[in-house]
Amino acid sequence: MKEMKICLPVYKIIYSICFIVFLSLVRGISSIAEIGITMDAYIAVLAIVFCADTYWMEHSGKRWEVFCLYSVKKKKQTILKRLVVQWIFLWGLALIGYGLFFWQAPHNLNTIPSMLLFAVYVPEVLVTISFWSTFAMTVTNLLRNIWGGIGLSIILWLSLNSVTGESVLGKFNVFSFVFRDTQNINNMEWLWGKGIALGLTVLMAALISAIIKKRG
């Protein structure tokens, strides 16, 4: 409960909800398959901004004098708890956001059942959230600057979520789900990109202790 209050302040909850509602209002779609594509790309931006200060908030807050007395192991455990809490919140928001797009009355333009499209979206968007949130937090910790962490993360987001990113990395792009062939449910090559994103997330989480020791 304590970590939940710290990493889910009211202002973050409010701007996150506003972001999802606004996205569903201004981002036009025509087919149900576009919903997952849209949400996967833009929930990454929200995850970057929302989670960049997961650890660094201690430096800017009044808790630093107490937090710095924790062992590295306890600091890591605290950070991981906060990440998980934020992942669950953003994941729930991503699922709600998916439903909000139905006010546009999108059509199912292929033979893939709507519920199957949603079932595929549910786990993959969690990978997207976990990767981008952990990446933004890691860069922020390395640079010791939250704006630098957000800025570099957004630059990477722009690079990968682009035609160039698709052509260079193909199925190995962490946004492979966005660029997949939505007409062919049997084509699962996009799992390569999500697998890489998941692997990198685990690696970054494992490096938390080393980063804390080096950067404070």
Secondary structure as the mmCIF struct_conf table of DSSP 4:
data_model
#
loop_
_struct_conf.conf_type_id
_struct_conf.id
_struct_conf.beg_label_comp_id
_struct_conf.beg_label_asym_id
_struct_conf.beg_label_seq_id
_struct_conf.end_label_comp_id
_struct_conf.end_label_asym_id
_struct_conf.end_label_seq_id
HELX_RH_AL_P HELX_RH_AL_P1 LYS A 2 CYS A 7
BEND BEND1 LEU A 8 LEU A 8
HELX_RH_AL_P HELX_RH_AL_P2 VAL A 10 VAL A 26
BEND BEND2 ARG A 27 ARG A 27
BEND BEND3 SER A 30 SER A 30
STRN STRN1 SER A 31 SER A 31
TURN_TY1_P TURN_TY1_P1 ILE A 32 ILE A 32
HELX_RH_AL_P HELX_RH_AL_P3 ALA A 33 CYS A 51
TURN_TY1_P TURN_TY1_P2 ALA A 52 TRP A 56
HELX_RH_AL_P HELX_RH_AL_P4 MET A 57 SER A 60
BEND BEND4 GLY A 61 GLY A 61
TURN_TY1_P TURN_TY1_P3 LYS A 62 ARG A 63
HELX_RH_AL_P HELX_RH_AL_P5 TRP A 64 PHE A 67
TURN_TY1_P TURN_TY1_P4 CYS A 68 LEU A 69
BEND BEND5 TYR A 70 TYR A 70
HELX_RH_AL_P HELX_RH_AL_P6 VAL A 72 LEU A 100
HELX_RH_3T_P HELX_RH_3T_P1 PHE A 101 GLN A 104
STRN STRN2 HIS A 107 HIS A 107
BEND BEND6 ASN A 110 ILE A 112
HELX_RH_AL_P HELX_RH_AL_P7 SER A 114 LEU A 143
TURN_TY1_P TURN_TY1_P5 ARG A 144 ARG A 144
HELX_RH_AL_P HELX_RH_AL_P8 ILE A 146 LEU A 160
BEND BEND7 ASN A 161 SER A 162
HELX_RH_AL_P HELX_RH_AL_P9 VAL A 163 LEU A 169
HELX_RH_3T_P HELX_RH_3T_P2 GLY A 170 PHE A 172
BEND BEND8 ASN A 173 ASN A 173
TURN_TY1_P TURN_TY1_P6 VAL A 174 PHE A 179
BEND BEND9 ARG A 180 ARG A 180
TURN_TY1_P TURN_TY1_P7 THR A 182 GLN A 183
TURN_TY1_P TURN_TY1_P8 ILE A 185 ASN A 186
TURN_TY1_P TURN_TY1_P9 GLU A 189 GLU A 189
HELX_RH_AL_P HELX_RH_AL_P10 TRP A 190 ALA A 206
TURN_TY1_P TURN_TY1_P10 LEU A 207 LEU A 207
HELX_RH_AL_P HELX_RH_AL_P11 ILE A 208 ARG A 215
#
